[in-house]
């Protein structure tokens, strides 16, 4: 009898523990908002083409990566892409089809052709060479870069090295329209070298810092009615010089752990047959066998 | 001590009996579901077989005399050398009647009928884009049924036709639904069952098996080839991605090739070699077939995914 009581107590304790364990996962659930922007690092690798790593802003050559076409499945509106290319290529990087919030070409990016679709903020860091296809709301080009925009730009800001050099060093042209062009530096109280508006289509040209566009093709005053290029922002006044690019800081390590939701399996109809009937049969046999053994031991 | 053992023995005996009874009830219900769905499908199969036997040749014969039952007849050549031959009107090719017209009319969720000759795979294929899993555990009439129905993936479409049609079906131990699909693992079986027929509302499509492989459903974060995510190839690259991968994964070489612009039929069922395993048969369309007569207006009382019931036959 005592043993039976002990057994019942132990059973009750196990069931209570099981109930607690069932409740705990709900309390400890990690919820990830599906609409948080993700960051992808993209790099051109010779013989392999454009590859990407997800949930990171630094491309780790030793880490696992995937072909760029899969990025189209993953990238969603508002995501961030950081581009690396230290060899140069005519193979375009196709990021079109998704409205990205931020594309950054890191410093000294070699020749890169970017099909960007629609981008909110584009950063071409110092010493980069690129051609951009797609409308850009805010384009930021840093010193010693050579950049061609083949579509419209809302606000184009070109940064000089610093005010001691006194001059913009980049070469930038645009085949579309430019609503607002500013040339400045990244310092506090930075001087404004250029502040021009409403560049006609195909006329914008800055060569090694010198604005070569004919005066008739742009205006020094903001337009009375803001001209809105497709998906471009219009800034009627000179903006404050941005202290630092919003390009994400380099971080160590390889691919960050994906959000918990991405550990789920893809949603495909489950076409397996239930084994519940067989399990019941097995349980029945086991219990029957146990019952028989106990009976014999009693006898 | 003896008493407690006796009690425990009794308890275990009762649990054993309860499990046995429950298993028996489940087995009986399963057999009942099986029989019910087979009865429904048998009726449609018989009706289709009868229609196919009586359907006239839609193409006019070489003598110029149309087969009976067609819309027009070519007049015979008049006798006598002096008689001028009458103008022969253009014979209007008559469209054959869809052999599965009864099943299409019985349930408007039915997108096609799938048939692999000389196998048990001879079933309707349901398409419910608003709820892909609706017929996964429901019979053709919408009632609960463990066998379910074959379901066309919601991202596939028959009209307009997508590059790839993916059909999912249960791998039933009884052999129902796609229970016999895994027989394709045997190359000899494949040699004798190379062709698959899909009867849509407007035509009969014939396919030839091109690849057979084992795969699985992957996690969302996995960047691998996922056969179940290919529906449309608008570029050569997209086509090559699918084609190259299925040919690489195929467990034997069928000798069948495909090129950009071809259409595919993918049959998928559960496999147990890995977690979330799938057994897949991919076939290439080789003949889009003759057009059938348009179906008459649908039956309002047919069941659909919203749960309306079919009237008793």
Interface residues (C-beta under 8 A of the other chain):
Chain A: X1 X3 X4 X7 X66 X67 X69 X70 X73 X258 X261 X262 X263 X264 X265 X266 X268 X269 X270 X271 X272 X273 X274 X276 X277 X278 X280 X281 X283 X284 X285 X286 X287 X288 X290 X291 X292 X294 X295 X297 X298
Chain B: X1 X2 X3 X4 X5 X6 X7 X8 X9 X10 X12 X13 X15 X16 X17 X18 X19 X20 X22 X23 X26 X27 X30 X132 X133 X136 X146 X151 X153 X168 X169 X170 X171 X172 X173 X178 X217 X218 X219 X220 X221 X223 X226 X228 X229 X237 X241 X268 X269 X270 X272 X276 X278
